Amino acid sequence: MSKEIKQTEGIVCFEMNQIGVIRTPYADNAPYQPVKEEEGDFRIVVEPQYAEGLHKLAGFHYIYVIYYIHHVKGDQSMIVSPPWADGVQVGVFASRSPDRPNHIGLSIVRIKHIINNEILTSGLDAFDGTPVLDIKPYIKDLDVKSDANYGWIKEIEGHEHLLLHIKGIPHKY
Ligand SMILES: C[S@@+](CC[C@H](N)C(=O)[O-])C[C@H]1O[C@@H](n2cnc3c(N)ncnc32)[C@H](O)[C@@H]1O
């Protein structure tokens, strides 16, 4: 259970409990975003006291995994330049940079199996041992936005090719 621990000038500071841990083959080097077809053992191990919260989750194909990107080292800045973005600078909230005011990560992954308190998933983009804050079902129509676009990414020359790399899609050019 999260609790408010202090409030200074209208800014509330919260304490949260880790509900589980992400297990991946990545010790300290992960893809920029989840690679759906990535081979390897990807799983979320939910703490036993939260395992009942997985009831009926197995009926969904995809989940949102919300986690604490716990080993971020960079200096916090409101302007970031994603490593793949050819030097383009954008506001941190216009990016998926892990180096943000609250080190919250969000990944959508496919559920392969749920066995007891473990969710076996398609590829995740987090280091092994990353603490999980929450899990939510990804729901058809509610979450799929057919008019979603690429924002500033579309301004980068060759962005279509770039996106294949980011998504880990094999290609021959
Ligand atoms: C660009 S972030 C995207 C994370 C998430 N998909 C999102 O959009 O919020 C993914 C990168 O975060 C870094 N990363 C993953 N897990 C981390 C951790 N526990 N601590 C620090 N950096 C991490 C890796 O370098 C990985 O390439």
PDBQT file of the ligand as one rigid body, heavy atoms in Angstrom, charges set to zero:
ROOT
HETATM    1  C1  LIG A 201      14.383   3.890 -22.954  1.00  0.00    +0.000 C 
HETATM    2  S1  LIG A 201      13.919   3.076 -21.452  1.00  0.00    +0.000 S 
HETATM    3  C2  LIG A 201      12.249   2.679 -21.813  1.00  0.00    +0.000 C 
HETATM    4  C3  LIG A 201      11.586   2.015 -20.647  1.00  0.00    +0.000 C 
HETATM    5  C4  LIG A 201      10.084   1.826 -20.843  1.00  0.00    +0.000 C 
HETATM    6  N1  LIG A 201       9.771   0.961 -21.962  1.00  0.00    +0.000 N 
HETATM    7  C5  LIG A 201       9.401   3.149 -20.992  1.00  0.00    +0.000 C 
HETATM    8  O1  LIG A 201       9.099   3.559 -22.121  1.00  0.00    +0.000 OA
HETATM    9  O2  LIG A 201       9.126   3.777 -19.968  1.00  0.00    +0.000 OA
HETATM   10  C6  LIG A 201      14.704   1.517 -21.624  1.00  0.00    +0.000 C 
HETATM   11  C7  LIG A 201      16.160   1.635 -21.223  1.00  0.00    +0.000 C 
HETATM   12  O3  LIG A 201      16.223   1.828 -19.824  1.00  0.00    +0.000 OA
HETATM   13  C8  LIG A 201      17.412   1.270 -19.314  1.00  0.00    +0.000 C 
HETATM   14  N2  LIG A 201      17.053   0.467 -18.141  1.00  0.00    +0.000 N 
HETATM   15  C9  LIG A 201      16.265  -0.605 -18.099  1.00  0.00    +0.000 A 
HETATM   16  N3  LIG A 201      16.124  -1.058 -16.841  1.00  0.00    +0.000 NA
HETATM   17  C10 LIG A 201      16.870  -0.232 -16.075  1.00  0.00    +0.000 A 
HETATM   18  C11 LIG A 201      17.122  -0.159 -14.671  1.00  0.00    +0.000 A 
HETATM   19  N4  LIG A 201      16.576  -1.021 -13.806  1.00  0.00    +0.000 N 
HETATM   20  N5  LIG A 201      17.934   0.833 -14.216  1.00  0.00    +0.000 NA
HETATM   21  C12 LIG A 201      18.476   1.722 -15.080  1.00  0.00    +0.000 A 
HETATM   22  N6  LIG A 201      18.267   1.719 -16.416  1.00  0.00    +0.000 NA
HETATM   23  C13 LIG A 201      17.461   0.749 -16.897  1.00  0.00    +0.000 A 
HETATM   24  C14 LIG A 201      18.035   0.428 -20.424  1.00  0.00    +0.000 C 
HETATM   25  O4  LIG A 201      19.172   1.131 -20.894  1.00  0.00    +0.000 OA
HETATM   26  C15 LIG A 201      16.970   0.376 -21.512  1.00  0.00    +0.000 C 
HETATM   27  O5  LIG A 201      17.538   0.439 -22.789  1.00  0.00    +0.000 OA
ENDROOT
TORSDOF 0
